[in-house]
Amino acid sequence: MNIRKLTDPCDLLESERVIATAFLHPWDEEDARRKADAQARGMAARHEESWGLFDEGGTMLTSVSTLRHHLSFGGESIPVGEVHMVGSLPEHRGGGGVRALMGEVLRDFRERGDALAVLIPFSCSFYRKFGFELAGRMVKQRLAIEQLSGFSCDLRVTRVWDKEDLDAVRELWGTYARRYDLVELRDDTTWEWRGNGEFGDPDFLHPERQRYTYVLWNADNDPCAYVRFSFVHEPDMPFVGELEVSELVWDGPLALRAALGFLYRMRAKVSHINATLPHVEFATIVPEGDGVEQQVDSHVMARMLEVERLLGLMPQPYDAGSYVLRIDDDFMPEAGGTWKVAYEDGHACSVTQTDREPDLIVPQTTACQLVLGRINLADALLKPTTTVLDNSETLGRVFVRRPVHLSI
């Protein structure tokens, strides 16, 4: 078998066909050819790259497309590779093609400096074999708009109509992104002005929908919140429907409450609000919490590629101390090892590889969850693959749950 990164337009076109076939998607050759030509010229959106696995006769059996991200972690920006689409022709499945291609892609990520790899799984157990584990979860919430009647908005509100308005939105997002870990630090293409109040790429699943963005301004005339939504009318009833809120960003509780009060103004036309937001649980802040419907919208899995870098960035206890962590990585042994971490005042002072006896032994999957803050030590101890040998009090203060805003 031969594995290579794809640059030739014919190979890129074949990659599109393989993935469409694997995902049972309709094959639009003209559209795929346009995309392949743009990718070959380096003009593809979202920094997309493609890989292919070929048999000895030169037939592409498996293809992977990848994307680049920069996410916040520990107050800094870290480069992250996304395994975006993985597809094998059905008649050639079961021969280890995905495993071989995944190893090549992840090692390429690591060599170019990516600290993490992420993906949206079709099967958690399938990708767990490659060291990935659940790290983010988006919950879709639906509530009657009348549930927001207790919120009011006394702030000035403006709709985003031009690039100057968009600058306020971009400033708010940048501040918001650095408050949480694993928030997308968006590049210029994300903020590209398209006119008519629209910016960035169209909605991936519903490109035909018009999106509306409104900015709230505080008493000092500074932007303090923005909300972005689309309107989905009921079948055969264009004047009544629901709001699909895709973004709600704020700089504090007062701004959030004002934004919810602004949404309540839509009640003449809107019956319900649908929102997939990482840090707002409507059931805890509206009068009838049991009337809020919740459904997991998506999971995101992650695996570490540069453990030393991530240990150096993750928050640490505010006293002074140290611990030794061993990470076993069966799929990528070079990403495993034993590290001693010394910390003080909430930050790591040093992270060094060591031959010392570890305090904690975990596989890559559990280690990733612990370092990212998705689980704490008590959660990890429920797994049969976690071993604590010493220093348990320190480990319990190091590995705590933290808000994780991982959405790709």
N, C-alpha and C positions, 0 to 999 in steps of 0.2 A: 504493500500500500504506500501511496505517496501523499504527503500532506504539504500544502503550501498556502500562503496568503495570496488572495486573488487580486490581480491588477488588470488582467486582460478583459476587455468588454465582453468577449464571448464566454469566458469563464464566469464572469459576474452575472451574465444573463442565465447561464445554466444553474448558478446558485439560486437565483430567484425561482427557477422552475422546480428545483429539488425541494426548496422550502415550501412553496405553494402546494406541491404534491403531498409532502409529509403532513401538512396542516389541513389537507382537504379543502384548500382555498381555490376558488376559480382562477384559472390561469389567463391573465391578460398580457399577452406577449408584447404588445405595443407599449403599455405602461411599464412593464418590466424592462424593456429595452431602454426607455428613457432614463429610468433609474440607474441601470447598469452603466450607461454612457456617462451620466453625471458623476457616478462614483469613480469611474476610471479616470475622469478628469480632475478628481479631487474636489468636486463641487457638491458632494452629497451632504445632505443635512445631518446634523447631530453626530458628526465625526464617525460615520459608520465605516467599518471594515468587514471584509468577508474572508472566510477560510473554506477550503475544500479538501476532502479526502477522496483520492482517486484509486481505482484498481489498476492492475498492471497494464490493462488495455487503454487507460486514460479516461475511463468513464467515472464521472463524479458520483459517488455513492452517498456522501454525507456533506452537509454544509452548515457553517455557523456564521451568523452575523453578530458583530459586537459594536458597542457604543462607548463613548468616553463621557465621564462625568467628573466634576469637582464637587465634593461634599464637605460640609463643615465637620470638624471633629476636634474637640479640645480647644476650640477657639481659632483653629487654623483650617486651611484648605488642604484636603488630601485628594490626590488623583485616584480615580476608581474606574475599573473596567466593568462593563456590563455584558454578560452573555445574553444577547437579545433574542435571537431565534436559533434554534437547533433543529435541524431536520435531516432525516435519513429516508431514502427511498424504501417503501415498505418491503419490497422483495429482497432487500439486502440487510434487513435488521437482524440483530442478534449476533453479529460477527465482531463486536468490539470496536466498531468504527467511531461511535460517539466518545467512548472512553479515550481512544487514542487522540482524537481531535481535541477533546477537552483538555487533555494534558498539555498539548502543544499551545493552545490558546492561553491557558493560565500561566504557563511559563513565559510566554511573550508578554503578558500583562506585567508579571513580576520584573522582567528584565527592563521594561521601559519605565519602571518606578511606581506602578500602581500599588497602593497599600491594601486595597480590598478588591474583591470581585463580587458582583451582585447579579441576581437574576430573579425573574418571576417564574416559579416552578409550575409545571403541569403535574408533577408528582414529587412530593418532598423526599420520599424514600429513594427515588431515582437519583436525585442530585446530592443527597446526603453521602452517597458513595464517593463523591468527589470533594468531600470536605465542607459542603455548604450546609448551613443550618438556618432555621427561621430567625430573622432579625428584625423584621418590621411587619406591621399589620395595619391595614386601613379598614376602618369600620364605617359603612354607609349608614347614616341615620335619617329617618323620615319622621317628621312631626307636623301636626296641623299648625298653620301659621298663627292661629288664635292663641297658641301656647306662648307666643312672643308678646302678648298684649301688655305684660308688665314691664316691658322695656321701652324706653323713650330715647329719642335722638334730638338733642338741642344743638348739635354741632352743624357747621356749614358743610354741605355735601355738594360735590361737583362730579359730573360724569367725565370720564377720560375721553377727550375729543381730539387731542393733538399730541405731538411729541413732548411738549412741555408738561402736560398733565402726566404723561407716561414717566417722566423723570421722577415725579413724586412717588409713583408706584414702585419704581425700581429702587429708590432710596429706602422705602419702607421694607421691601423684601430683603435687601441687604442687611439691614439692622436685625430683622426678625430671624433671618437664617443663622446668624451667629449666636443667637440665644440658645439654640438647640443643636444636638449632634445629628449628623447625617442628613442635613438639609441641602438640597441642590443649590449650589452657588452658580447661578445661571450666567451663561455667556451672552454676547451681544446678539446672537441669532434668536435667542429666546425673547428678546425685547425689540425685535425688528418691527417697526411701525408698518401696518398694512392698510391704514385708513379706515374710516367709518367706525372708529372706536376700537378697532381690532389690532392686536399685536401678537407676534410669535406664531408658532405653528397652529393650524386649525385643530379643533378637538379631534384626537386620534380616532375615536370610535364614531363620532358624529360630526364630520367636517362641515356639514351643511348648516349647523346651528350658529346663530348669531350670539355672541357673548357680550355682556354688558359689564363695564367696570366703573365703580364709583369710589371716590376718595373722600374721606372725612377729615376735616381740618379742626385743630384745637383752637383755644382762645388766643394763642400766640401765632396763629396762622401757619402752623406747621402741620404736615400730614401726620395723622396718628393711626389711621386704619384704612384699609380698602377691602372691597368685596367684589368678587367676579362671579357672574352667574349667567345662565341661559334659561330661557322660558320654554317649557314643553307643554303644549296644549293637549287637552284631552281629545280622544278620537272623535271626529265629527263635531267638535265643539272648540273652535279656534279662539274664543274669548275667555276661556277658563282653563287653568292648568296648574302646573307646579314649577317651582324654581329649582334648578340644579345648580347648587353653589359649588364651584370648583376651587375657589380660594377665599379665605377669610383671614386677613393678616392685621394684627393690631400691636400697639406698643404698650398696652397695659389694660387692666380690667375695665376702666371707665370707657376706653375706646372700644373694647369688645362689646360692652353693653349698648353703647350708642350704635354700633354697627347692626346689632340685632334689632334695635328699635327702628333703624332705617329699613331693614328688611320687612318689618311689620307694616310699613306703609304700602306694601305691595298687595295687601289683603283684598282689595277690590277685584283683582283679577286672579290671585293666587290662592289655592286652597291648602297646599302643603309645601314644605321646604325639604329638599333632599340635599344632604351635605356629607362629604367624605373628608373629615378633618381630623388631624392627628391629636390635637390637644384640647378639644372641647367635647365634653360628654353632656349632651343636652338633657339627659334624664336627671342629672343632678342639679340643674339650674332652672328648669321650667316647672310650673305648678303640678302637672300630671305626668310624672316621670314614667309611669307604666304605659302611657300613651305614645311613647317614643319607640318606634321600631328600629332595631339594630340588626345589621347583617354584615358579616365579614365580606369586604369587597375584594380584597386581594392580600396575598402574602408576598413578602420579599425575603429571599434567602441571601446570605452573605458568607464569605470565607475570607480569612486573613491571608495576605500574601507577604506583607512586611510586618511581622509581629513586633520586632524591636521598635519600629517607628510608632506603632499604635500604642504600645505600652508606655512609650515616652510622652504621648499626648493625652492619654486618658486621665481624668481627674483622680487624685490620690488623697488619702487622709491628710488632715492639717497638722498632725503631730509629725515626729520624725521616726522612721522605721524602715524595714526592708522585708522582703519575702522572696522566695525562689519558686518559680513556676516552670513545670515541664509540660510541653505540648507535644503530643504524639500525632503525627500526620502521615497516615499510611499512603495517601494518594500523592502527596508532594512532600517527601521527607525533608527537602531543603527548606521548607517553610515551618518545620518543627524544630524542637530543641529545648534547651533549659536556659532560663534567664533569671538573673538576680536583679531585682528592682529595688533601688533605694529611693526614698521619697522624703519630702519635707514641705510644709506650708502648702499642701494641696497639689504639688507637682512632683514629677519624677526628677530626681537629681542625676541618676544614672541608670542605664539599662545595659547589662553586659551578659554575654553568654558565659556559662559556668559549668564546671563539673561537680558542683556541690550537690548534696542530697536535696531533692525538691521538698518544699512544703506541700505543694498541690500538684497532682498529676491529672490532666484532662486531655481528651482528644481535641483535635482542631475544631470540631463542631461546637462543643461546649465552651471551649476557650473563646471562640468568636463571640458567642452570646454574652459571656462574662465581661470581656473587654469593652464591647459596645454598650453594655448596660441593659441589655434586653432581659437578663435574669440576674439574680444575686447568688451568693454562695449557697444559701439555704435551698434555692431552686436546683442548683447544680448537684447538691448532695442527694437529691431524689433520683438521680440518674445512676445506673449501675457502673458506669465507666468513670466516675469521679472518685478520686482518692485523696484524702487529706492526711498527711503524715505528721505535720507539726504546724505551729504558728496559726492556729485556727482563729484566734481572736483578731489578729491583724488581718487575715484573709477576709473575715466577715466585714471588716470596715473598709477594705479595699474594693471588694466586688459587691456593689450595691446596684439596685435598679435605678436607671436614669431615663428621662424622656428621650425616646428615639423617634426621629422624624424621617424614617427611611421610606421614600416613595419614589419609584422610578417609572 
